[in-house]
C-alpha cells in the first residue's frame, strides 16, 4: 500500500481518535477520506477552521457579536436536498438496508434515494445511512444574521447575541464581504 502525506501547509487538530480501519473507495479525494474517518470516529463531518486546519470536534469558543450594528436577521427554510428515506443494497444485491428521516414529515416531503452497496459502511450501515440523511438535511433550517465588522468567530463557534434567535447557536457557514461600505459578516447558524 502506498503511503500519502498531505501538504505540510495543512494542519489538523491534535488528539484525534484512532479507529481500527476505514474503507476508502478507489479514486476518493483526500477530503472524502477525511470525511469517512470523521463520521466513523466522531459521528459528524470534518470542517476547516481558520484557513487550513482540519477539525472534527466542535469548538468550545463563544463569540459575542451583540455589540455590533446588526444589518439583517432572518430564518430560512430550504428543503430542496432533504430525503425522507434512503436505501442501500446489501451483499445479495437487494435493498436490504434503509434509514428514514422524521424531519421531512412536517413539510410533506417524500423523496427517496437508492444507493448501491457501499463498502465504506459495511461495518456499521446505520452510521453511513444516517450520515447521508444528515448531509442532505444540512442547513435546511437556519437562522442568519449579518452585522458590520468581524468579531473573530469561526465554524462551530457559539454565537452570543441576546435578543436574536442565533443566540447560543453554532456557526455552520460564514460569509465575509469587504467593499466600499466596509466589512460585513453574514453567519448561518444551526
VENNOR-V899391 format. One line per field, one symbol per residue. ss: DSSP state (2 for helix, 1 for strand, 0 for the rest). phi: phi as a letter, one per 20 degrees, with the letter a starting at -180 (. if undefined). Layout:
# VENNOR-V899391
ss = ???
phi = ???
This chain:
# VENNOR-V899391
ss = 0000000000110000000000000000022222222222220000111000111000000111000001111111100000001111000000001111000022200001111000222000222222222222000011111111000000000111000000000111111111100111111110
phi = .eeccfgffedbfemffedfacedffmfefffffffgfffecmbefbedmdadecceffeeccedfeeffebbaccdcdfdfcebcccfefendfedbbddefegfemecbdcdcffdffdffbfgffffffffffeglfccdcbccfnbdnfbgmfeddbgncffgneefdbbcddcbfeodcddddcc
